[in-house]
Amino acid sequence: MSQQDWLAKDFYKTLGVSKDASASDIKKAYRALARKLHPDANPGNKKNEERFKEVSEAYDTLSDDKRRKEYDEQRALFGNGGGFRFPGSGGGGGSGGRGGGFGDLNIDDLLGKMGGGGSGGLGDVLGGIFNRGGNRSGRAARRGADVESDVTLSFAESLDGVTVPLRLTSEGACDTCHGTGAKAGTLPRVCAACEGTGHTSRNAGGFAFAEPCRECKGRGMVVDNPCPTCKGSGRGASSRTVQARIPAGVKDSQRIRLKGKGAPGEQGGPNGDLYVAVHVTPHPVFGRKDDHLTVTVPVTFPEAVLGADVKVPTIGGGTVTVKVPPGTSNGRVLRVRGRGATQRDGTKGDLMVTIEVAVPANLSAPARQALEAYRDATTDHDPRADLLAATARPGTG
């Protein structure tokens, strides 16, 4: 449908509502007409089928606040018949009309001069008005593409956070044609199929769905003489360095989203996002479980039995003293609060200390004699007695 046909139609009259009708009134009127005129309710009735299409088209425009506003403004400017009305023309036609003889200018002729190889003129000035949902160049703003990158951090960097430079290669405006996609000395033209919006409406059983225009691939413009560098796409590969802030407490294999750090948008559209996949180098001493750090600390047999205060390393390079209770068994986990990884709320997790009783491989003679004496003194204690008793019961063998 041409721009002139679009403006010539009175969508308010089609739906049977006033020009100041509310959104709910428009919706109510559409539903009533759609039920009455739907092809399923009127099989073989071509007249009702055409009327149903007109009703759906009217609702598609008036139900969208932005399109409705543009429709009202353009009809007020061009008149009900699609003729351009200069101030004082009164909408008169022909050379004898009021206002200097401009009369009614055909909008389609006016649009045809936009980007069609001419010098622009009035078409350039009014290009944004004719292009519903577009901009003055006739092309709809498009969001830039998302970009992905990888970064490898040390264990300490992942806990503290770090700003790293990332060299990115992404699409940007072509340096040769400056994003127009057209060969030097030429300009792209407004897509006739979508009238520069970049999308078309498809009617599906009483509901209109917007989809990318197949003719211009959603760009709103058609390039007849493509740029030799970008082949008409208007895009070219560009390299740039981005300072990416990796937050404290990031985990291995975590994906960080940096909003607006991706590829630049087209025609004033927003930039895409940058997604950074983080890889953390393992630490030789510390591990990590959720937001807690883990460390294994060896203690001697007397320390485990009698209890002791032992020094435990921390990720910052210092130490913290941990009290090992008397009778601590091998594998017991002690908690040091606030010495773990940074959490989302800014607080820190804990340091989880696993006790490992160290068994000496070689003993001196005095140490052996002392252990033998200890063994003889504890013959009444058999740590395996309960285990053997349990397996000796009937049905457990």
NUNU-866986 format. One line per 4 residues: number of its first residue (from 1); their letters; for each residue x, y, z of C-alpha. Coordinates in steps of 0.2 Angstrom, whole numbers, plus 5000, padded with zeros to 4 digits. Example, Ala and Ser with C-alpha at 12.3 -4.5 7.8 and 13.67 -1.06 7.14 Angstrom:
% residues 2
1	AS	5062,4978,5039 | 5068,4995,5036;
This chain:
% residues 397
1	MSQQ	5000,5000,5000 | 5007,5017,4995 | 5009,5032,5007 | 4995,5041,4998;
5	DWLA	4983,5026,5000 | 4987,5024,5018 | 4983,5043,5021 | 4968,5042,5011;
9	KDFY	4959,5029,5021 | 4949,5035,5036 | 4953,5021,5049 | 4942,5029,5062;
13	KTLG	4927,5028,5050 | 4932,5010,5046 | 4931,5005,5065 | 4916,5017,5068;
17	VSKD	4924,5027,5081 | 4927,5045,5084 | 4945,5053,5081 | 4946,5056,5100;
21	ASAS	4941,5038,5104 | 4951,5030,5119 | 4962,5014,5116 | 4949,5004,5125;
25	DIKK	4935,5010,5114 | 4945,5006,5098 | 4949,4989,5105 | 4931,4986,5109;
29	AYRA	4925,4991,5092 | 4938,4981,5083 | 4933,4965,5092 | 4915,4967,5088;
33	LARK	4918,4970,5070 | 4931,4956,5069 | 4918,4943,5076 | 4905,4948,5064;
37	LHPD	4917,4949,5048 | 4929,4935,5052 | 4931,4923,5037 | 4927,4908,5048;
41	ANPG	4910,4915,5052 | 4907,4920,5034 | 4913,4906,5022 | 4914,4912,5004;
45	NKKN	4909,4929,5007 | 4922,4940,4998 | 4914,4956,5003 | 4915,4953,5021;
49	EERF	4933,4946,5019 | 4939,4962,5011 | 4930,4972,5025 | 4938,4961,5038;
53	KEVS	4955,4965,5031 | 4951,4984,5031 | 4946,4983,5049 | 4962,4973,5054;
57	EAYD	4972,4986,5045 | 4964,5001,5054 | 4966,4992,5071 | 4984,4989,5067;
61	TLSD	4987,5007,5065 | 4976,5015,5078 | 4980,5002,5092 | 4998,5008,5092;
65	DKRR	5000,5025,5100 | 5015,5030,5090 | 5008,5025,5073 | 4991,5033,5078;
69	KEYD	5000,5049,5082 | 5010,5049,5065 | 4994,5044,5056 | 4984,5059,5063;
73	EQRA	4998,5071,5060 | 5001,5066,5042 | 4982,5067,5038 | 4981,5084,5046;
77	LFGN	4996,5089,5035 | 4992,5081,5019 | 4973,5081,5020 | 4961,5067,5018;
81	GGGF	4965,5064,5000 | 4984,5063,5002 | 4987,5081,4994 | 5000,5091,5002;
85	RFPG	4993,5107,5010 | 5004,5122,5011 | 4999,5136,5023 | 4985,5145,5015;
89	SGGG	4981,5133,5002 | 4965,5127,5010 | 4968,5110,5001 | 4962,5117,4985;
93	GGSG	4967,5107,4969 | 4974,5113,4952 | 4983,5129,4948 | 4968,5139,4953;
97	GRGG	4968,5134,4971 | 4971,5146,4985 | 4989,5148,4991 | 4999,5151,4976;
101	GFGD	4994,5137,4964 | 5003,5122,4972 | 4987,5113,4974 | 4988,5094,4979;
105	LNID	5005,5087,4977 | 5005,5068,4975 | 5014,5060,4990 | 5020,5045,4980;
109	DLLG	5028,5057,4967 | 5036,5067,4981 | 5042,5051,4989 | 5049,5044,4973;
113	KMGG	5061,5059,4972 | 5068,5054,4989 | 5085,5044,4987 | 5081,5041,4969;
117	GGSG	5096,5049,4962 | 5089,5067,4962 | 5096,5082,4973 | 5085,5078,4987;
121	GLGD	5076,5095,4991 | 5059,5094,4999 | 5060,5075,4999 | 5075,5076,5011;
125	VLGG	5067,5088,5022 | 5051,5078,5024 | 5059,5061,5023 | 5056,5058,5041;
129	IFNR	5038,5062,5040 | 5035,5050,5026 | 5044,5036,5034 | 5033,5029,5048;
133	GGNR	5044,5023,5062 | 5060,5028,5054 | 5071,5043,5054 | 5076,5057,5042;
137	SGRA	5088,5046,5032 | 5073,5034,5028 | 5082,5020,5038 | 5076,5014,5055;
141	ARRG	5088,5014,5069 | 5095,4997,5073 | 5103,4990,5088 | 5121,4985,5086;
145	ADVE	5126,4967,5087 | 5132,4958,5103 | 5150,4954,5105 | 5158,4939,5114;
149	SDVT	5176,4939,5121 | 5186,4928,5133 | 5198,4933,5147 | 5209,4923,5159;
153	LSFA	5212,4929,5177 | 5223,4924,5191 | 5214,4917,5206 | 5217,4933,5216;
157	ESLD	5211,4944,5202 | 5195,4935,5201 | 5192,4938,5220 | 5197,4957,5220;
161	GVTV	5190,4962,5203 | 5201,4969,5189 | 5199,4981,5174 | 5206,4972,5158;
165	PLRL	5209,4979,5141 | 5200,4968,5128 | 5204,4970,5109 | 5188,4968,5100;
169	TSEG	5184,4965,5082 | 5166,4969,5077 | 5156,4977,5064 | 5154,4996,5062;
173	ACDT	5150,5008,5049 | 5159,5005,5033 | 5174,5018,5031 | 5171,5019,5012;
177	CHGT	5152,5023,5011 | 5150,5029,5029 | 5137,5016,5033 | 5125,5020,5018;
181	GAKA	5130,5004,5009 | 5129,5014,4992 | 5143,5017,4980 | 5151,5034,4980;
185	GTLP	5140,5047,4972 | 5124,5037,4974 | 5111,5036,4988 | 5100,5021,4994;
189	RVCA	5082,5023,4991 | 5067,5020,5002 | 5061,5002,5001 | 5044,5003,4992;
193	ACEG	5038,4987,5000 | 5039,4993,5018 | 5040,5012,5014 | 5056,5013,5025;
197	TGHT	5050,5006,5041 | 5060,4990,5039 | 5045,4979,5043 | 5029,4973,5035;
201	SRNA	5012,4968,5043 | 5005,4950,5040 | 4987,4947,5044 | 4984,4930,5053;
205	GGFA	4966,4927,5057 | 4961,4944,5063 | 4978,4948,5071 | 4992,4958,5062;
209	FAEP	5010,4953,5065 | 5025,4964,5061 | 5039,4955,5053 | 5056,4961,5044;
213	CREC	5053,4966,5027 | 5060,4953,5014 | 5064,4966,5001 | 5076,4976,5011;
217	KGRG	5080,4963,5025 | 5074,4975,5038 | 5085,4990,5034 | 5071,5001,5026;
221	MVVD	5082,5006,5012 | 5087,4997,4995 | 5104,4999,4988 | 5104,4999,4969;
225	NPCP	5123,5003,4967 | 5132,4994,4981 | 5148,5000,4989 | 5162,4989,4982;
229	TCKG	5170,4988,5000 | 5155,4982,5010 | 5145,4975,4996 | 5130,4986,5000;
233	SGRG	5129,4981,5019 | 5135,4997,5025 | 5145,4988,5038 | 5163,4984,5039;
237	ASSR	5175,4975,5052 | 5183,4987,5064 | 5195,4984,5079 | 5195,4993,5095;
241	TVQA	5201,4992,5113 | 5188,4991,5127 | 5192,4993,5145 | 5181,4979,5153;
245	RIPA	5178,4980,5172 | 5177,4962,5179 | 5168,4963,5196 | 5175,4956,5212;
249	GVKD	5170,4938,5216 | 5168,4932,5198 | 5169,4913,5196 | 5177,4902,5183;
253	SQRI	5167,4899,5167 | 5155,4914,5173 | 5149,4925,5158 | 5149,4944,5162;
257	RLKG	5137,4955,5152 | 5144,4973,5149 | 5129,4983,5143 | 5133,4995,5128;
261	KGAP	5151,4988,5125 | 5146,4978,5110 | 5146,4983,5091 | 5139,5001,5087;
265	GEQG	5121,5003,5082 | 5115,5010,5065 | 5107,5026,5062 | 5107,5031,5080;
269	GPNG	5102,5014,5087 | 5110,5008,5104 | 5126,4999,5105 | 5125,4980,5107;
273	DLYV	5132,4972,5123 | 5148,4963,5127 | 5148,4946,5134 | 5165,4941,5143;
277	AVHV	5168,4923,5147 | 5179,4922,5162 | 5192,4908,5165 | 5201,4908,5182;
281	TPHP	5218,4900,5184 | 5218,4887,5199 | 5228,4892,5214 | 5241,4880,5221;
285	VFGR	5234,4882,5239 | 5217,4889,5239 | 5201,4882,5232 | 5183,4889,5230;
289	KDDH	5166,4882,5234 | 5152,4895,5230 | 5157,4911,5239 | 5169,4902,5251;
293	LTVT	5187,4899,5250 | 5194,4882,5255 | 5211,4877,5262 | 5218,4861,5269;
297	VPVT	5230,4863,5284 | 5240,4849,5291 | 5242,4847,5310 | 5252,4835,5321;
301	FPEA	5244,4821,5330 | 5247,4829,5347 | 5239,4845,5341 | 5224,4836,5335;
305	VLGA	5222,4826,5351 | 5227,4840,5364 | 5221,4855,5354 | 5231,4870,5348;
309	DVKV	5232,4887,5340 | 5238,4885,5322 | 5242,4898,5309 | 5232,4897,5293;
313	PTIG	5237,4907,5277 | 5225,4919,5269 | 5223,4924,5251 | 5230,4941,5254;
317	GGTV	5247,4934,5259 | 5245,4936,5278 | 5239,4923,5291 | 5225,4920,5303;
321	TVKV	5226,4910,5319 | 5213,4896,5321 | 5210,4887,5337 | 5210,4868,5334;
325	PPGT	5199,4860,5348 | 5205,4845,5358 | 5200,4829,5350 | 5199,4836,5332;
329	SNGR	5197,4821,5320 | 5205,4821,5303 | 5195,4830,5290 | 5185,4841,5301;
333	VLRV	5181,4858,5294 | 5183,4874,5304 | 5176,4891,5298 | 5185,4907,5298;
337	RGRG	5171,4920,5294 | 5173,4935,5282 | 5189,4928,5273 | 5181,4921,5258;
341	ATQR	5176,4928,5241 | 5166,4944,5238 | 5148,4941,5236 | 5135,4951,5226;
345	DGTK	5130,4961,5241 | 5148,4967,5244 | 5150,4955,5259 | 5163,4941,5260;
349	GDLM	5161,4923,5261 | 5171,4912,5273 | 5187,4903,5273 | 5184,4884,5276;
353	VTIE	5199,4876,5284 | 5200,4857,5283 | 5211,4848,5296 | 5222,4835,5290;
357	VAVP	5232,4825,5303 | 5250,4823,5297 | 5257,4806,5299 | 5276,4806,5300;
361	ANLS	5285,4794,5288 | 5300,4792,5299 | 5301,4792,5318 | 5316,4795,5329;
365	APAR	5319,4782,5343 | 5312,4793,5357 | 5297,4797,5347 | 5294,4779,5343;
369	QALE	5296,4774,5362 | 5283,4788,5366 | 5270,4781,5354 | 5273,4764,5360;
373	AYRD	5270,4769,5378 | 5254,4779,5372 | 5248,4763,5363 | 5250,4752,5379;
377	ATTD	5241,4765,5389 | 5226,4765,5378 | 5223,4747,5375 | 5206,4748,5383;
381	HDPR	5201,4759,5368 | 5196,4750,5352 | 5190,4763,5339 | 5184,4748,5328;
385	ADLL	5174,4740,5342 | 5157,4747,5336 | 5160,4744,5318 | 5164,4725,5321;
389	AATA	5149,4724,5333 | 5138,4731,5320 | 5143,4719,5306 | 5142,4704,5318;
393	RPGT	5124,4706,5321 | 5112,4694,5311 | 5107,4700,5294 | 5122,4712,5292;
397	G	5135,4700,5286;
